[in-house]
Amino acid sequence: MTVAADPEHVPILVIGAGIAGVGLAVSLRDAGIDDFAVLERAADLGGTWRANTYPGCACDVPSQLYSYSFAPNPNWSRTYGTQPEILAYLQSVARRHDVVRHMRFGTELLSARWDDTRSRWRMSTTRGELTADVVVSAVGPFSEAQIPRLPGAETFEGTRFHSLHWDHEHDLTGDRVAVIGTGASAVQFIPEIQPTVGRLTVFQRSAPWIVSRLDRRTLAAERALLRRIPMLGKAIRGLYYTGIEGFGLVGFVDKRFRHPYEALAKLQLLRQVRDPALRRKLTPDYVIGCKRAIFSDAYYPALTKPNVEVVTDGIQEIRPHSIVTTDGTEYEADTIIYGTGFGVPPAIFDRVYGVDGRSIGDRYRERPSSYLGATLAGFPNFFCTLGPFGAAGNQSAIYMIEAQVRYIVDAVRTMRARNIRRIDVREEVQRAFLNEVTERSRDTAWLTGGCRSYYQTADGGNAGLYPNWSFEYRRRTSRFDPESYEVRVR
């Protein structure tokens, strides 16, 4: 009789080779930790910046801030990095720090279950079974397309796709194109496709707040200066950090701070949209910051073109060649593009099961929970980046990720130095953290700003934003705190 071999054991397993996965891999290597692997379901690294290739795809955080602090890039060609340039940057960082050899591409996690008897994780992947002492989810929040369930969608006979899965083989030239949704992705791709399509109908559920982007090409002289004087790049990064951090005044300090920001946005709307009727459609009816504010100088001008119509009535049904709204109007369409955002929580949450057999997704739908957005009670030896209450609405995601990476690496070092085989955040510690963020969230723009968004749970609670300053979060995660955990030594 053949005895089945034990699954391969990887001491530290990281899920996802995007910004967080690359950053964590580099930090582990820098800490002298080399026995880890990074699982990536795609054929290459890059995460969000590999997956999203729609026209106009770019970051809404200035490039000098949307980059690793340990890998400044003086050669950004624009104030705001475009998708190809950001992807190239991530790939160069991974190669330069020699972490690509730790990555296993084309390997998707199917399930992970905690084995309390052996104090390790048992995982099923598309390439076989694995076990690990420590698992880290570095999967980003924008990894799964969200497509609304609209009556008749399956009967549509034209081409339809989500912005995350852009159909580059399909030529939009001359098409009657219907765009459903006006989120950040749609605001970027609409100005790109407008000049080539025959007719563009934009179905808007609620108007986004649009703030001037002030994007421009960088000069060769300033790139040369940044290469010669690294401190200049740090100073620029600090200025951008301070400016973006200031949005916290509106988000979680006092909504009355919104007025200067709203005034700037309304001034842009007034300047770029001269038609009063269209301007009324594009004027948000909620507090800025309740939904994600979007930076663009091209969106409003695109909507004023003769071949564009903005529709604010709800969609009643989709027919083989058209979309019908609740007022009975029928809009013919050859192509439907969904700009409807991403699913929250990410799919991986439904694939990781803790000590009680329940998944993170089960816990999340009951109530978003974590400790510092990095660990979860009942999920021993499990860490995550940008977990519930580990993302900021007023700062670059990379800043928050680096704080979490520092915490996770210190935790691994501590476990090894003290011969710890199992850690699990104490229930009372997590409860105190959740009570804190719940109390601080009560009067935030995210929850009381008059809108519905992915910032909120179905019952109107905070879906996972950290309701405090990012520098305060960085202080709290500057070191691993073993006293907050139940610890079992070998």
C-alpha positions, 0 to 999 in steps of 0.5 A: 500500500502506498502511503501518501506523502506529507504536503510540502511545508513552507514556514511562512506563506504570503498570499498575493504578489501585489504592492503588499506582497512585494513589500512584505517579501523585501522586508522579510529578506531585509530581516534575514528571513528567507524561508517564505513563499509568495503565492500569486494566482496570476502569471506575474506580480503586480496585483491591482496594477497588473490586473487593471489595464483599462484606458487611462488607468492611473493612481489617484495618489501622487507618485512620490507618495505612492511608492515604497519609502525604502525604494524612492523613484526619482524618475516618475514621468508624471505627477500621478503614475500611470498603470504601466509605469507603476507596474514597471516600478513594482517589477523593478523593486522585486527584481532589485531586491531578489524576491521574485524567486520566492514567488509561485505564479499561477497558484491560487489559494482555494482554502486554508484551515487551522490545524490546532493539534499541530499549530499550523495552517493546512492549505489547498491550492490549484497546485496541490496541498501545503502547510505553513506555520504562518500565513499572511494575506497580502491580497488587496481590497480591489481584486474582485469585480463587482457586477450588479445583478440587473434584470435581463443582463444575460439577454444582452447580445452585444459585448459587456465587461467590467473595467477590471477585465477590459476587453482590449480585443473589442474595438469601441470605434463608432459603438453605442456604449453604455457605462454603468457606474461613475466610480474612480475607474469610470472617471478615468476611462470615460474621457479616454473612450469618449472621442472614439465611440459613436454614442456614450451613455453614462448611467449615474446612480449618484454624482461623485465629488471631483477635485482637480488632479493637477497632473502634469509631465515631470521635467527632465531637469527635475528628475535629474535634480531628484536623482542628485538630491534624494532629500528633495524627494523626501521633502516632496513626499512629506508635503504630499503626505501632509496634504492628503492626511488633511482629508482626515479633518473632514472624514473623522474630525468634524464634517464642517471642515468639508466646506473648503474642499467642497468649494474647490470641487464646486468651482471646478464643476462650475468652470468645466460644465456650463450647462445648468441642467447637466451641472445639476445632475453632476452636483453631489447631494452628500458630504464630500468624503462620504464616498471616495473623492475622485481627482480628475481634470478630464471627466467633466469636459468629456461629459459635455461633449455632444456624443455623451448623455448622463442618465440619472434614472435607475436601470429597470432592465437590460434588453438584447440591444438596450437598457431601459430605465425606471421612467420607461426610456430605452437607450440603445447600446452595442457595448456595456461597460461596468464601472461598478467597483470591486467586491468587499470583502475580498474573496480570500476572506471566504477561503480562510477558516479559523479555530471554530471552522468559520471563515473570515468572511463569515465573521466580516459579514457579522461584524468587520473585526480585527486588531489593528487591521493586521490580526484576527481573534480565532485565526492563530498565526494569521496576519493580513495587510489592509484588513478591517480597520487597517485601511485609511480614507485619508492616506496612501495605501502604501503608507498603511501597508508599510506600517503593517508589514513592519508589525508583521515582520517584527511578530515573526522575529519575536515568535522565532526569538522566543520559540513561540509556535502559536499566537492568537490576539486576545478576544478582549484586546480585539474587542477593545480595539473594535469598541474604540473604532466604533466610537470614533466612527459614529459621527464620521463623514463616511457614516453620516455624510448622506450617502451609501458606499463601500465604506459602510456595512449593510447596516450602516456601520464602518466597513473597515476604515481606520478612523484616526490619523495615519501617523497615529496608526504607524505609532501603534504598529511600530512594534509587535506587542506579544502581551496582546496575544495568547501565546503558546511556546514549543 
